[in-house]
Amino acid sequence: MACWHQETWPKIHAKAKAKGSEILFAGQIGIRSDQVTGRTWGEKGRTSMVRRSGNRFSVKAMSGISTRGRMHFMVFAESFTAQVMCRFLDRLAGYFDHKVHLVVNRHSAHHSKKVRGWLAAHPDDVELHFLPRTRPS
C-alpha cells in the first residue's frame, strides 16, 4: 500500500491535473432490511412478542467521490456485475465534459472483459486505476 501512495497515486494525480481531469474513488454498497433477532425488553415473567412482516428487500449503490468532495452515485436493485459497472461508466461519461480517472478496488466486475471493452471504446471519457491488493490481517 505504501508503494501505491508514494508512486502510483502521485502519477494519477499529476496526469489528471495536467489534463484538467476529475479523480473519483469508487465503491459499492448493499443495504438489506433483514430482521435482526435478539433480546428485547418486556415485563418480567411474560414472554415478549415481536411481530414482523417477513418481507425483505435490498438496494445497492455504486458511488464515486472526488478529491474535491463531489459525489456521483447510482442506485440499483440487481447484483453488481460488469453490466451495472458499464451503466455507471456511461453515466459518468455523460455527466463530465472532461476525462474521469476512476480509482476502484479489484472487484471482478471492474476488470471484466465487458468493462475493458467499454473503456477501449471510450478512451477519452474514463480511465480506471486499481487500488493495490490488500492482505488479510
N, C-alpha and C positions, 0 to 999 in steps of 0.2 A: 504494500500500500504506500509506503514511503516513496518508492520509486515513481509511482503514479503521480503523487503530489509534487515531487521535485522535478520530474522530467516530462511526463505526459500532459499534465494539466497546464503548465506554462506554454507548451506548444499549441494546445487547443485554444487557450486564451489569446495568445498572440495572433494566431490565424484568424480568429473571429474578429478581433479588434482591427486588424489590418483591412478587412473587407466590410466592416460595419455590420457584422452578423450578430445574431442573438444566440446565447448559450442557454439551453434548458436542461435541467436534470429531471429525468422522467421516472415514473414508478406506477405501480398498480396497487389497488387495494380492493378487498372484498368485505362486504358487511352483510351479516346474516341476522335473522330475527329469531334464532333458535331459543327454545326455553332453557333457562338455566335453573336446574333443580338443586335445591339446597335447603338450608334451615330457614325458618321464618318464626315470627313471634305469634304467640297465641295464649289463651287462658290456660293456666296450669290444670292438668288433668283432662283437657279436651284437645282432641286432635284437630289441628287447623286444616281447613280445606282450601286449596288454592285452585281456582278454575283457570283453565287455559283453553285456547281455541284449537290448538294443534296445527293451525295454519302457519306455514313457514314461508319466508321469502328471502331473496338476497338481491343485492345490487352490487355492481362493480364499477370502478372508476379508473381511468388512466389519466394521469396528470403530468404536466411539465411545469417546473418552477424555474424562472430565470434568475440569473445572478443579480438582476435589478429588482427582484421581488415580485415580478408579474407571474400570474398563474394561468395556465390554459388547461382545461380538462374536458373529458368526455365521459359520460355515464353510459353503461351498457349492462344488459342482463345475462348475456351468454358467457361462456368461458373465455378467458383471454387466449386468443390464438393469433396466428400470423395475419389472418384476415382483419381482426379487430385492430391490430397494430397498424396495418396499412390504412385503415379508415382514420386512425388518429393522425398518421402522417399526412394524409390528404387534407385533413382539417388544418393542420399546422401550415402546410404549404399554401393553402388558400387564405390563411389569415395574414401571414407575413409577406411583405414585398421585398424581403431580402433573405439570404440563406440562414437556416437554423442549424446550429450544432447541438445535437441531442445526445446527452450522456445517459446511458442506460446500463442496467445490470446485465447479467448473462443468461437471462431467460431464453429458452429455446425459440420462442416466437421472434425475439429481437434479431436473431441471426439465421432465421429460416430462409429457405430458397425464395419464397414469395416476397419477403421483405427485402432481400438482396435485389430481387428483380425490380421492385418498386424504386429502390434507391438508385439503381442503374438508369432507370427511366426518368429520374428527377434529380440529376446531379447538382443542379443549381438551387434546389429547394431545401434539402435536408441532408446532413451528414451525421452518421452515427459514430459515437465514441463509446467504447465499452469500459466499464469500471473493472478493476482487477478482480480476479477470483479471491474469495475470502476463505480462510482456513477455519474449520470448526474449532471453537475454544474448549 
